[in-house]
Structures are given as structure tokens and as C-alpha cells.
């Protein structure tokens, strides 16, 4: 079992490139065109908190299985992640679907937070970041540290969407980020398979 700091760092480093080109970033960006950005961010990070708790709990349940089965399950999760990211990188990015539009309405605070929470909470079920978090915990990484690393990674990505989203979409080729993330997942699958 790696140290708590190592587990948090691993989760953080894995989650950020996986989520940057993902629907999390785009959905948060689009929500900021409808609601005040800080309220969107509050709702989004609350949704991520719950999703990370679920992922860690699922990973702990997987970890109760026989050790060899767990290792191959984790290899499968990483390979699925690499495949999804590689396939999505090959598709052309059509843009953000109107994220350049100015916010058209300022909604009440609670409504904005609630809407942001619900959108991201629903969108993240079975998402790659949730599966990878569960896989890291099942592999034996510290569950609390993995939770924190994953959650902080998601907080960073959503914060980037809120603060720099429109600029990033114009400057950074998301296909490149997806290829890098796919490579990271594939490397983790290989390393896990070798140790299995």
C-alpha cells in the first residue's frame, strides 16, 4: 500500500487529465453561461463530493474480493478508461456548443447551486473518474487520501472551467489532452497487470 500522500497525488494526477476534456468541464462551462460562476462551482463541487464518496465505497467493496480478481478488475477499469479516452480523442471536437454566449439571466443563488449540483451529479454516474477512483481504492490505495486527491482534481477541473473555460477551449487542443490521459490509463493498466 502506498503512502497517503502518494495515494492522493496519484488520484489527483490521474483525474485531472481524464476530466479536463470530459463532459464535466464542458457542462460546468455551459452552466456558467446561465448562472453566476461561483454558484455553479459550489453546486458542482458538492456533487463531486458525493460522487467521490460513492466511488470510494464501491472501491472498498471491490477490494473485498479475492486479491487476484481485484487486480484484474482494476486492469480492466484502466483499459476501459484508456479506450474511451483514445476513441474520444479521435473524434473531432466541434466546440463548446455556445459557451461563448454571455450569461442571459442571473438566477437565485439556491436555484443556481441546486441546478449545478443536479446536472453534474447525474452526469458523473459511472463516469471515468468515478471508475478510476474506485479502481485505485480497490487496488489498495488509502481510501481517504484517494478520495481527497480525486475530489481536489475534480475541484480543479471545474474551477478551470469556471475561470478559464472559454480561453482554454480556444488555446488547448483537447484531443492532445485526451491522448495523454489515454496513455496514462494504459500505462497504469500495464503496471497493474505486471504486478498481478
Contact map, one row per residue, 1 for C-alpha under 8 A:
1110000000000000000000000000000000000000000000000000000000000000000000000000000000000000000000000000000000000000000000000000000000000000000111000000000000000000000000000000000000000000000000000000
1111011000000000000000000000000000000000000000000000000000000000000000000000000000000000000000000000000000000000000000000000000000000000000011000000000000000000000000000000000000000000000000000000
1111111000000000000000000000000000000000000000000000000000000000000000000000000000000000000000000000000000000000000000000000000000000000000011000000000000000000000000000000000000000000000000000000
0111111100000000000000000000000000000000000000000000000000000000000000000000000000000000000000000000000000000000000000000000000000000000000011011100000000000000000000000000000000000000000000000000
0011111110000000000000000000000000000000000000000000000000000000000000000000000000000000000000000000000000000000000000000000000000000000000000001000000000000000000000000000000000000000000000000000
0111111111000000000000000000000000000000000000000000000000000000000000000000000000000000000000000000000000000000000000000000000000000000000000000000000000000000000000000000000000000000000000000000
0111111111100000000000000000000000000000000000000000000000000000000000000000000000000000000000000000000000000000000000000000000000000000000011001100100000000000000000000000000000000000000000000000
0001111111110000000000000000000000000000000000000000000000000000000000000000000000000000000000000000000000000000000000000000000000000000000000001111110000000000000000000000000000000000000000000000
0000111111111000000000000000000000000000000000000000000000000000000000000000000000000000000000000000000000000000000000000000000000000000000000000000100000000000000000000000000000000000000000000000
0000011111111100000000000000000000000000000000000000000000000000000000000000000000000000000000000000000000000000000000000000000000000000000000000100100000000000000000000000000000000000000000000000
0000001111111110000000000000000000000000000000000000000000000000000000000000000000000000000000000000000000000000000000000000000000001001000000000110110010000000000000000000000000000000000000000000
0000000111111111000000000000000000000000000000000000000000000000000000000000000000000000000000000000000000000000000000000000000000000000000000000000111110000000000000000000000000000000000000000000
0000000011111111100000000000000000000000000000000000000000000000000000000000000000000000000000000000000000000000000000000000000000000000000000000000000010000000000000000000000000000000000000000000
0000000001111111110000000000000000000000000000000000000000000000000000000000000000000000000000000000000000000000000000000000000000000000000000000000000000000000000000000000000000001001100000000000
0000000000111111111000000000000000000000000000000000000000000000000000000000000000000000000000000000000000000000000000000000000010010000000000000000010011000000000000000000000000000000000000000000
0000000000011111111100000000000000000000000000000000000000000000000000000000000000000000000000000000000000000000000000000000000000000000000000000000000011011000000000000000000000000000000000000000
0000000000001111111110000000000000000000000000000000000000000000000000000000000000000000000000000000000000000000000000000000000000000000000000000000000000000000000000000000000011011000000000000000
0000000000000111111111000000000000000000000000000000000000000000000000000000000000001000000000000000000000000000000000000000000110000000000000000000000000000000000000000000000001001100000000000000
0000000000000011111111111000000000000000000000000000000000000000000000000000000000000000000000000000000000000000000000000000000010000000000000000000000001001000000000000000000000000000000000000000
0000000000000001111111011000000000000000000000000000000000000000000000000000000000000000000000000000000000000000000000000000000000000000000000000000000000001000000000000000010010000000000000000000
0000000000000000111111101100000000000000000000000000000000000000000000000000000000000000000000000000000000000000000000000000000000000000000000000000000000000000000000000000011011000000000000000000
0000000000000000011111111100000000000000000000000000000000000000000000000000000000000000000000000000000000000000000000000000000000000000000000000000000000000000000000000000000000000000000000000000
0000000000000000001011111110000000000000000000000000000000000000000000000000000000000000000000000000000000000000000000000010000000000000000000000000000000000000000000000000000000000000000000000000
0000000000000000001101111111000000000000000000000000000000000000000000000000000000000000000000000000000000000000000000010011000000000000000000000000000000001100000000000000000000000000000000000000
0000000000000000001111111111100000000000000000000000000000000000000000000000000000000000000000000000000000000000000000000000000000000000000000000000000000001101100010000000000000000000000000000000
0000000000000000000011111111110000000000000000000000000000000000000000000000000000000000000000010000000000000000000000000000000000000000000000000000000000000000100000000000000000000000000000000000
0000000000000000000000111111111000000000000000000000000000000000000000000000000000000000000000000000000000000000000000110000000000000000000000000000000000000000000000000000000000000000000000000000
0000000000000000000000011111111100000001100100000000000000000000000000000000000000000000000000000000000000000000000100010000000000000000000000000000000000000100110000000000000000000000000000000000
0000000000000000000000001111111110000000000000000000000000000000000000000000000000000000000000000010000000000000000000000000000000000000000000000000000000000000110011000000000000000000000000000000
0000000000000000000000000111111111000000000000000000000000000000000000000000000000000000000000010110000000000000000000000000000000000000000000000000000000000000000000000000000000000000000000000000
0000000000000000000000000011111111101001000000000000000000000000000000000000000000000000000000000000000000000000000100000000000000000000000000000000000000000000000000000000000000000000000000000000
0000000000000000000000000001111111111001000000000000000000000000000000000000000000000000000000000000001000000000000000000000000000000000000000000000000000000000010000000000000000000000000000000000
0000000000000000000000000000111111110000000000000000000000000000000000000000000000000000000000000011111100000000000000000000000000000000000000000000000000000000000000000000000000000000000000000000
0000000000000000000000000000011111110000000000000000000000000000000000000000000000000000000000000000001111100000000000000000000000000000000000000000000000000000000000000000000000000000000000000000
0000000000000000000000000000001111111011000000000000000000000000000000000000000000000000000000000000001011100001000000000000000000000000000000000000000000000000000000000000000000000000000000000000
0000000000000000000000000000000111111111000000000000000000000000000000000000000000000000000000000000001001100001000000000000000000000000000000000000000000000000000000000000000000000000000000000000
0000000000000000000000000000001100111111100000000000000000000000000000000000000000000000000000000000000000000000000000000000000000000000000000000000000000000000011000000000000000000000000000000000
0000000000000000000000000000000000011111110000000000000000000000000000000000000000000000000000000000000000000000000000000000000000000000000000000000000000000000010000000000000000000000000000000000
0000000000000000000000000000000000111111111000000000000000000000000000000000000000000000000000000000000000001001100000000000000000000000000000000000000000000000000000000000000000000000000000000000
0000000000000000000000000001001100111111111100000000000000000000000000000000000000000000000000000000000000000001100110000000000000000000000000000000000000000000010000000000000000000000000000000000
0000000000000000000000000001000000001111111110000000000000000000000000000000000000000000000000000000000000000000100100000000000000000000000000000000000000000110010000000000000000000000000000000000
0000000000000000000000000000000000000111111111000000000000000000000000000000000000000000000000000000000000000000100000000000000000000000000000000000000000000000000000000000000000000000000000000000
0000000000000000000000000000000000000011111111100000000000000000000000000000000000000000000000000000000000000001111110000000000000000000000000000000000000000000000000000000000000000000000000000000
0000000000000000000000000001000000000001111111110000000000000000000000000000000000000000000000000000000000000000100110011000000000000000000000000000000000000100000000000000000000000000000000000000
0000000000000000000000000000000000000000111111111000000000000000000000000000000000000000000000000000000000000000000010000000000000000000000000000000001001100100000000000000000000000000000000000000
0000000000000000000000000000000000000000011111111100000000000000000000000000000000000000000000000000000000000000000010000000000000000000000000000000000000000000000000000000000000000000000000000000
0000000000000000000000000000000000000000001111111110000000000000000000000000000000000000000000000000000000000000000011011000000000000000000000000000000000000000000000000000000000000000000000000000
0000000000000000000000000000000000000000000111111111000000000000000000000000000000000000000000000000000000000000000000011000000000000000000000000000001001100000000000000000000000000000000000000000
0000000000000000000000000000000000000000000011111111100000000000000000000000000000000000000000000000000000000000000000000000000000000000000000000000001000000000000000000000000000000000000000000000
0000000000000000000000000000000000000000000001111111110000000000000000000000000000000000000000000000000000000000000000001000000000000000000000000000000000000000000000000000000000000000000000000000
0000000000000000000000000000000000000000000000111111111000000000000000000000000000000000000000000000000000000000000000001001100001000000000000000000000000000000000000000000000000000000000000000000
0000000000000000000000000000000000000000000000011111111100000000000000000000000000000000000000000000000000000000000000000000000001001000000000000010011000000000000000000000000000000000000000000000
0000000000000000000000000000000000000000000000001111111110000000000000000000000000000000000000000000000000000000000000000000000000000000000000000010000000000000000000000000000000000000000000000000
0000000000000000000000000000000000000000000000000111111111000000000000000000000000000000000000000000000000000000000000000000000000000000000000000000000000000000000000000000000000000000000000000000
0000000000000000000000000000000000000000000000000011111111100000000000000000000000000000000000000000000000000000000000000000000001101100000000000000000000000000000000000000000000000000000000000000
0000000000000000000000000000000000000000000000000001111111110000000000000000000000000000000000000000000000000000000000000000000000001100100000100110000000000000000000000000000000000000000000000000
0000000000000000000000000000000000000000000000000000111111111000000000000000000000000000000000000000000000000000000000000000000000000100000000000000000000000000000000000000000000000000000000000000
0000000000000000000000000000000000000000000000000000011111111100000000000000000000000000000000000000000000000000000000000000000000000100000000000000000000000000000000000000000000000000000000000000
0000000000000000000000000000000000000000000000000000001111111110000000000000000000000000000000000000000000000000000000000000000000001111110000000000000000000000000000000000000000000000000000000000
0000000000000000000000000000000000000000000000000000000111111111000000000000000000000000000000000000000000000000000000000000000000000100110000100000000000000000000000000000000000000000000000000000
0000000000000000000000000000000000000000000000000000000011111111100000000000000000000000000000000000000000000000000000000000000000000000010000000000000000000000000000000000000000000000000000000000
0000000000000000000000000000000000000000000000000000000001111111100001000000000000000000000000000000000000000000000000000000000000000000010000000000000000000000000000000000000000000000000000000000
0000000000000000000000000000000000000000000000000000000000111111111001000000000000000000000000000000000000000000000000000000000000000000111100000000000000000000000000000000000000000000000000000000
0000000000000000000000000000000000000000000000000000000000011111110000000000000000000000000000000000000000000000000000000000000000000000000000000000000000000000000000000000000000000000000000000000
0000000000000000000000000000000000000000000000000000000000001111111011000000000000000000000000000000000000000000000000000000000000000000000000000000000000000000000000000000000000000000000000000000
0000000000000000000000000000000000000000000000000000000000000011111111000000000000000000000000000000000000000000000000000000000000000000000000000000000000000000000000000000000000000000000000000000
0000000000000000000000000000000000000000000000000000000000000010111111100000000000000000000000000000000000000000000000000000000000000000000000000000000000000000000000000000000000000000000000000000
0000000000000000000000000000000000000000000000000000000000000000011111110000000000000000000000000000000000000000000000000000000000000000000000000000000000000000000000000000000000000000000000000001
0000000000000000000000000000000000000000000000000000000000000000111111111000000000000000000000000000000000000000000000000000000000000000000000000000000000000000000000000000000000000000000000000000
0000000000000000000000000000000000000000000000000000000000000110111111111100000000000000000000000000000000000000000000000000000000000000011000000000000000000000000000000000000000000000000000000000
0000000000000000000000000000000000000000000000000000000000000000001111111110000000000000000000000000000000000000000000000000000000000000001000000000000000000000000000000000000000000000000000011001
0000000000000000000000000000000000000000000000000000000000000000000111111111000000000000000000000000000000000000000000000000000000000000000000000000000000000000000000000000000000000000000000011001
0000000000000000000000000000000000000000000000000000000000000000000011111111100000000000000000000000000000000000000000000000000000000010000000000000000000000000000000000000000000000000000000000000
0000000000000000000000000000000000000000000000000000000000000000000001111111110000000000000000000000000000000000000000000000000000000011011000000000000000000000000000000000000000000000000010010000
0000000000000000000000000000000000000000000000000000000000000000000000111111111000000000000000000000000000000000000000000000000000000000000000000000000000000000000000000000000000000000000111011000
0000000000000000000000000000000000000000000000000000000000000000000000011111111100000000000000000000000000000000000000000000000000000000000000000000000000000000000000000000000000000000000010000000
0000000000000000000000000000000000000000000000000000000000000000000000001111111110000000000000000000000000000000000000000000000000110010000000000000000000000000000000000000000000000000000010000000
0000000000000000000000000000000000000000000000000000000000000000000000000111111111000000000000000000000000000000000000000000000000010010000000000000000000000000000000000000000000000000110110000000
0000000000000000000000000000000000000000000000000000000000000000000000000011111111100000000000000000000000000000000000000000000000000000000000000000000000000000000000000000000000000000110010000000
0000000000000000000000000000000000000000000000000000000000000000000000000001111111110000000000000000000000000000000000000000000000000000000000000000000000000000000000000000000000000000000000000000
0000000000000000000000000000000000000000000000000000000000000000000000000000111111111000000000000000000000000000000000000000000100010000000000000000000000000000000000000000000000000100100000000000
0000000000000000000000000000000000000000000000000000000000000000000000000000011111111100000000000000000000000000000000000000000000000000000000000000000000000000000000000000000000001111110000000000
0000000000000000000000000000000000000000000000000000000000000000000000000000001111111110000000000000000000000000000000000000000000000000000000000000000000000000000000000000000000000100000000000000
0000000000000000000000000000000000000000000000000000000000000000000000000000000111111111000000000000000000000000000000000000000000000000000000000000000000000000000000000000000000000100000000000000
0000000000000000010000000000000000000000000000000000000000000000000000000000000011111111100000000000000000000000000000000000000000000000000000000000000000000000000000000000000001101100000000000000
0000000000000000000000000000000000000000000000000000000000000000000000000000000001111111110000000000000000000000000000000000000000000000000000000000000000000000000000000000000001100100000000000000
0000000000000000000000000000000000000000000000000000000000000000000000000000000000111111111000000000000000000000000000000000000000000000000000000000000000000000000000000000000000000000000000000000
0000000000000000000000000000000000000000000000000000000000000000000000000000000000011111111000000000000000000000000000000000000000000000000000000000000000000000000000000000001001000000000000000000
0000000000000000000000000000000000000000000000000000000000000000000000000000000000001111111100000000000000000000000000000000000000000000000000000000000000000000000000000000011101100000000000000000
0000000000000000000000000000000000000000000000000000000000000000000000000000000000000111111100000000000000000000000000000000000000000000000000000000000000000000000000000000001000000000000000000000
0000000000000000000000000000000000000000000000000000000000000000000000000000000000000011111110000000000000000000000000000000000000000000000000000000000000000000000000000000000000000000000000000000
0000000000000000000000000000000000000000000000000000000000000000000000000000000000000000111111000000000000000000000000000000000000000000000000000000000000000000000000000000001000000000000000000000
0000000000000000000000000000000000000000000000000000000000000000000000000000000000000000001111100000000000000000000000000000000000000000000000000000000000000000000000000000011000000000000000000000
0000000000000000000000000000000000000000000000000000000000000000000000000000000000000000000111111000000000000000000000000000000000000000000000000000000000000000000000000000000000000000000000000000
0000000000000000000000000000000000000000000000000000000000000000000000000000000000000000000011111000000000000000000000000000000000000000000000000000000000000000000000001000000000000000000000000000
0000000000000000000000000100010000000000000000000000000000000000000000000000000000000000000001111110000000000000000000000000000000000000000000000000000000000000000000001000000000000000000000000000
0000000000000000000000000000000000000000000000000000000000000000000000000000000000000000000001111110000000000000000000000000000000000000000000000000000000000000000000000000000000000000000000000000
0000000000000000000000000000010000000000000000000000000000000000000000000000000000000000000000011111100000000000000000000000000000000000000000000000000000000000000000000000000000000000000000000000
0000000000000000000000000000110010000000000000000000000000000000000000000000000000000000000000011111110000000000000000000000000000000000000000000000000000000000000001000000000000000000000000000000
0000000000000000000000000000000010000000000000000000000000000000000000000000000000000000000000000111110000000000000000000000000000000000000000000000000000000000000001000000000000000000000000000000
0000000000000000000000000000000010000000000000000000000000000000000000000000000000000000000000000111111000000000000000000000000000000000000000000000000000000000000000000000000000000000000000000000
0000000000000000000000000000000010000000000000000000000000000000000000000000000000000000000000000011111100000000000000000000000000000000000000000000000000000000000000000000000000000000000000000000
0000000000000000000000000000000111110000000000000000000000000000000000000000000000000000000000000000111111000000000000000000000000000000000000000000000000000000000000000000000000000000000000000000
0000000000000000000000000000000011000000000000000000000000000000000000000000000000000000000000000000011111000000000000000000000000000000000000000000000000000000000000000000000000000000000000000000
0000000000000000000000000000000001100000000000000000000000000000000000000000000000000000000000000000001111100000000000000000000000000000000000000000000000000000000000000000000000000000000000000000
0000000000000000000000000000000001110000000000000000000000000000000000000000000000000000000000000000001111110000000000000000000000000000000000000000000000000000000000000000000000000000000000000000
0000000000000000000000000000000001110000000000000000000000000000000000000000000000000000000000000000000011111011000000000000000000000000000000000000000000000000000000000000000000000000000000000000
0000000000000000000000000000000000000000000000000000000000000000000000000000000000000000000000000000000001111111000000000000000000000000000000000000000000000000000000000000000000000000000000000000
0000000000000000000000000000000000000010000000000000000000000000000000000000000000000000000000000000000000111111100000000000000000000000000000000000000000000000000000000000000000000000000000000000
0000000000000000000000000000000000000000000000000000000000000000000000000000000000000000000000000000000000011111110000000000000000000000000000000000000000000000000000000000000000000000000000000000
0000000000000000000000000000000000000000000000000000000000000000000000000000000000000000000000000000000000111111111000000000000000000000000000000000000000000000000000000000000000000000000000000000
0000000000000000000000000000000000110011001000000000000000000000000000000000000000000000000000000000000000111111111100000000000000000000000000000000000000000000000000000000000000000000000000000000
0000000000000000000000000000000000000011111100000000000000000000000000000000000000000000000000000000000000001111111110000000000000000000000000000000000000000000000000000000000000000000000000000000
0000000000000000000000000000000000000000001000000000000000000000000000000000000000000000000000000000000000000111111111000000000000000000000000000000000000000000000000000000000000000000000000000000
0000000000000000000000000000000000000000001000000000000000000000000000000000000000000000000000000000000000000011111111100000000000000000000000000000000000000000000000000000000000000000000000000000
0000000000000000000000000001001000000001101100000000000000000000000000000000000000000000000000000000000000000001111111110000000000000000000000000000000000000000000000000000000000000000000000000000
0000000000000000000000000000000000000001001111100000000000000000000000000000000000000000000000000000000000000000111111111000000000000000000000000000000000000000000000000000000000000000000000000000
0000000000000000000000000000000000000000000000100000000000000000000000000000000000000000000000000000000000000000011111111100000000000000000000000000000000000000000000000000000000000000000000000000
0000000000000000000000000010000000000000000000000000000000000000000000000000000000000000000000000000000000000000001111111110000000000000000000000000000000000000000000000000000000000000000000000000
0000000000000000000000010011000000000000000100110000000000000000000000000000000000000000000000000000000000000000000111111111000000000000000000000000000000000000000000000000000000000000000000000000
0000000000000000000000000000000000000000000100110110000000000000000000000000000000000000000000000000000000000000000011111111100000000000000000000000000000000000000000000000000000000000000000000000
0000000000000000000000000000000000000000000000000000000000000000000000000000000000000000000000000000000000000000000001111111100000000000000000000000000000000000000000000000000000000000000000000000
0000000000000000000000110000000000000000000000000000000000000000000000000000000000000000000000000000000000000000000000111111101000000000000000000000000000000000000000000000000000000000000000000000
0000000000000000000000010000000000000000000000000010000000000000000000000000000000000000000000000000000000000000000000011111111001000000000000000000000000000000000000000000000000000000000000000000
0000000000000000000000000000000000000000000000000010000000000000000000000000000000000000000000000000000000000000000000001111111001000000000000000000000000000000000000000000000000000000000000000000
0000000000000000000000000000000000000000000000000000000000000000000000000000000000000000000000000000000000000000000000000001111101100000000000000000000000000000000000000000000000000000000000000000
0000000000000000000000000000000000000000000000000000000000000000000000000000000000000000000000000000000000000000000000000011111111100000000000000000000000000000000000000000000000000000000000000000
0000000000000000010000000000000000000000000000000000000000000000000000000000000010000000000000000000000000000000000000000000011111110000000000000000000000000000000000000000000000000000000000000000
0000000000000010011000000000000000000000000000000000000000000000000000000000000000000000000000000000000000000000000000000000001111111000000000000000010000000000000000000000000000000000000000000000
0000000000000000000000000000000000000000000000000011001000000000000000000000000000000000000000000000000000000000000000000001111111111100000000000000000000000000000000000000000000000000000000000000
0000000000000000000000000000000000000000000000000000001000000000000000000000100000000000000000000000000000000000000000000000011111111110000000000000000000000000000000000000000000000000000000000000
0000000000000010000000000000000000000000000000000000000000000000000000000000110010000000000000000000000000000000000000000000000111111111000000000000000000000000000000000000000000000000000000000000
0000000000100000000000000000000000000000000000000001001100100000000000000000000000000000000000000000000000000000000000000000000011111111100000000110010000000000000000000000000000000000000000000000
0000000000000000000000000000000000000000000000000000001111110000000000000000000000000000000000000000000000000000000000000000000001111111110000000000000000000000000000000000000000000000000000000000
0000000000000000000000000000000000000000000000000000000000100000000000001100110000000000000000000000000000000000000000000000000000111111111000000000000000000000000000000000000000000000000000000000
0000000000100000000000000000000000000000000000000000000000100000000000000100000000000000000000000000000000000000000000000000000000011111111110000100000000000000000000000000000000000000000000000000
0000000000000000000000000000000000000000000000000000000100110010000000000000000000000000000000000000000000000000000000000000000000001111111111100100000000000000000000000000000000000000000000000000
0000000000000000000000000000000000000000000000000000000000111110000001000100000000000000000000000000000000000000000000000000000000000111111110000000000000000000000000000000000000000000000000000000
0000000000000000000000000000000000000000000000000000000000000010000001100100000000000000000000000000000000000000000000000000000000000011111110000000000000000000000000000000000000000000000000000000
1000000000000000000000000000000000000000000000000000000000000010000000000000000000000000000000000000000000000000000000000000000000000001111111100000000000000000000000000000000000000000000000000000
1111001000000000000000000000000000000000000000000000000000000000000000000000000000000000000000000000000000000000000000000000000000000001111111101100000000000000000000000000000000000000000000000000
1111001000000000000000000000000000000000000000000000000000000000000000000000000000000000000000000000000000000000000000000000000000000000100111111100000000000000000000000000000000000000000000000000
0000000000000000000000000000000000000000000000000000000100010000000000000000000000000000000000000000000000000000000000000000000000000000100111111110000000000000000000000000000000000000000000000000
0001000000000000000000000000000000000000000000000000000000000000000000000000000000000000000000000000000000000000000000000000000000000000000001111111000000000000000000000000000000000000000000000000
0001101100000000000000000000000000000000000000000000000000000000000000000000000000000000000000000000000000000000000000000000000000000000000011111111100000000000000000000000000000000000000000000000
0001001101100000000000000000000000000000000000000000000100000000000000000000000000000000000000000000000000000000000000000000000000001001100011111111110000000000000000000000000000000000000000000000
0000000100100000000000000000000000000000000000000001100100000000000000000000000000000000000000000000000000000000000000000000000000001000000000111111111000000000000000000000000000000000000000000000
0000000100000000000000000000000000000000000000000000000000000000000000000000000000000000000000000000000000000000000000000000000000000000000000011111111100000000000000000000000000000000000000000000
0000001111110000000000000000000000000000000000000000000000000000000000000000000000000000000000000000000000000000000000000000000000000000000000001111111110000000000000000000000000000000000000000000
0000000100110010000000000000000000000000000000000001000000000000000000000000000000000000000000000000000000000000000000000000000010001000000000000111111111000000000000000000000000000000000000000000
0000000000010000000000000000000000000000000010011001000000000000000000000000000000000000000000000000000000000000000000000000000000000000000000000011111111100000000000000000000000000000000000000000
0000000000010000000000000000000000000000000000000000000000000000000000000000000000000000000000000000000000000000000000000000000000000000000000000001111111110000000000000000000000000000000000000000
0000000000111011000000000000000000000000000000000000000000000000000000000000000000000000000000000000000000000000000000000000000000000000000000000000111111111000000000000000000000000000000000000000
0000000000000011001000000000000000000000000010010000000000000000000000000000000000000000000000000000000000000000000000000000000000000000000000000000011111111100000000000000000000000000000000000000
0000000000000000000000000000000000000000000010010000000000000000000000000000000000000000000000000000000000000000000000000000000000000000000000000000001111111110000000000000000000000000000000000000
0000000000000001000000000000000000000000000000000000000000000000000000000000000000000000000000000000000000000000000000000000000000000000000000000000000111111111000000000000000000000000000000000000
0000000000000001001100011000000000000000000000000000000000000000000000000000000000000000000000000000000000000000000000000000000000000000000000000000000011111111100000000000000000000000000000000000
0000000000000000000000011001000000000000100110000000000000000000000000000000000000000000000000000000000000000000000000000000000000000000000000000000000001111111110000000000000000000000000000000000
0000000000000000000000000000000000000000100000000000000000000000000000000000000000000000000000000000000000000000000000000000000000000000000000000000000000111111111000000000000000000000000000000000
0000000000000000000000001000000000000000000000000000000000000000000000000000000000000000000000000000000000000000000000000000000000000000000000000000000000011111111110000000000000000000000000000000
0000000000000000000000001101100000000000000000000000000000000000000000000000000000000000000000000000000000000000000000000000000000000000000000000000000000001111111111000000000000000000000000000000
0000000000000000000000000001100100001101100000000000000000000000000000000000000000000000000000000000000000000000000000000000000000000000000000000000000000000111111110000000000000000000000000000000
0000000000000000000000000000000000001000000000000000000000000000000000000000000000000000000000000000000000000000000000000000000000000000000000000000000000000011111110000000000000000000000000000000
0000000000000000000000000000000000000000000000000000000000000000000000000000000000000000000000000000000000000000000000000000000000000000000000000000000000000001111111110000000000000000000000000000
0000000000000000000000001000100000000000000000000000000000000000000000000000000000000000000000000000000000000000000000000000000000000000000000000000000000000001111111111000000000000000000000000000
0000000000000000000000000000100000000000000000000000000000000000000000000000000000000000000000000011000000000000000000000000000000000000000000000000000000000000100111111100000000000000000000000000
0000000000000000000000000000000000000000000000000000000000000000000000000000000000000000000000000000000000000000000000000000000000000000000000000000000000000000000111111110000000000000000000000000
0000000000000000000000000000000000000000000000000000000000000000000000000000000000000000000000000000000000000000000000000000000000000000000000000000000000000000000111111111000000000000000000000000
0000000000000000000000000000000000000000000000000000000000000000000000000000000000000000000000110000000000000000000000000000000000000000000000000000000000000000000011111111110000000000000000000000
0000000000000000000000000000000000000000000000000000000000000000000000000000000000000000000000000000000000000000000000000000000000000000000000000000000000000000000001111111100000000000000000000000
0000000000000000000000000000000000000000000000000000000000000000000000000000000000000000000000000000000000000000000000000000000000000000000000000000000000000000000000111111100000000000000000000000
0000000000000000000000000000000000000000000000000000000000000000000000000000000000000000000000000000000000000000000000000000000000000000000000000000000000000000000000011111110000000000000000000000
0000000000000000000000000000000000000000000000000000000000000000000000000000000000000000000000000000000000000000000000000000000000000000000000000000000000000000000000001111111110000000000000000000
0000000000000000000110000000000000000000000000000000000000000000000000000000000000000000100010000000000000000000000000000000000000000000000000000000000000000000000000001001111111000000000000000000
0000000000000000000010000000000000000000000000000000000000000000000000000000000000000001110110000000000000000000000000000000000000000000000000000000000000000000000000000000111111100000000000000000
0000000000000000000000000000000000000000000000000000000000000000000000000000000000000000100000000000000000000000000000000000000000000000000000000000000000000000000000000000111111110000000000000000
0000000000000000100110000000000000000000000000000000000000000000000000000000000000000000000000000000000000000000000000000000000000000000000000000000000000000000000000000000111111111000000000000000
0000000000000000110010000000000000000000000000000000000000000000000000000000000000001101100000000000000000000000000000000000000000000000000000000000000000000000000000000000011111111100000000000000
0000000000000000000000000000000000000000000000000000000000000000000000000000000000001100100000000000000000000000000000000000000000000000000000000000000000000000000000000000001111111110000000000000
0000000000000000100000000000000000000000000000000000000000000000000000000000000000000000000000000000000000000000000000000000000000000000000000000000000000000000000000000000000111111111000000000000
0000000000000100110000000000000000000000000000000000000000000000000000000000000001001000000000000000000000000000000000000000000000000000000000000000000000000000000000000000000011111111100000000000
0000000000000000010000000000000000000000000000000000000000000000000000000000000011111100000000000000000000000000000000000000000000000000000000000000000000000000000000000000000001111111110000000000
0000000000000000000000000000000000000000000000000000000000000000000000000000000001000000000000000000000000000000000000000000000000000000000000000000000000000000000000000000000000111111111000000000
0000000000000100000000000000000000000000000000000000000000000000000000000000000001000000000000000000000000000000000000000000000000000000000000000000000000000000000000000000000000011111111100000000
0000000000000100000000000000000000000000000000000000000000000000000000000000011011000000000000000000000000000000000000000000000000000000000000000000000000000000000000000000000000001111111110000000
0000000000000000000000000000000000000000000000000000000000000000000000000000011001000000000000000000000000000000000000000000000000000000000000000000000000000000000000000000000000000111111111000000
0000000000000000000000000000000000000000000000000000000000000000000000000000000000000000000000000000000000000000000000000000000000000000000000000000000000000000000000000000000000000011111111100000
0000000000000000000000000000000000000000000000000000000000000000000000000010010000000000000000000000000000000000000000000000000000000000000000000000000000000000000000000000000000000001111111110000
0000000000000000000000000000000000000000000000000000000000000000000000000111111000000000000000000000000000000000000000000000000000000000000000000000000000000000000000000000000000000000111111111000
0000000000000000000000000000000000000000000000000000000000000000000000000010000000000000000000000000000000000000000000000000000000000000000000000000000000000000000000000000000000000000011111111100
0000000000000000000000000000000000000000000000000000000000000000000000000000000000000000000000000000000000000000000000000000000000000000000000000000000000000000000000000000000000000000001111111110
0000000000000000000000000000000000000000000000000000000000000000000000110110000000000000000000000000000000000000000000000000000000000000000000000000000000000000000000000000000000000000000111111111
0000000000000000000000000000000000000000000000000000000000000000000000110010000000000000000000000000000000000000000000000000000000000000000000000000000000000000000000000000000000000000000011111111
0000000000000000000000000000000000000000000000000000000000000000000000000000000000000000000000000000000000000000000000000000000000000000000000000000000000000000000000000000000000000000000001111111
0000000000000000000000000000000000000000000000000000000000000000000000000000000000000000000000000000000000000000000000000000000000000000000000000000000000000000000000000000000000000000000000111111
0000000000000000000000000000000000000000000000000000000000000000000100110000000000000000000000000000000000000000000000000000000000000000000000000000000000000000000000000000000000000000000000011111
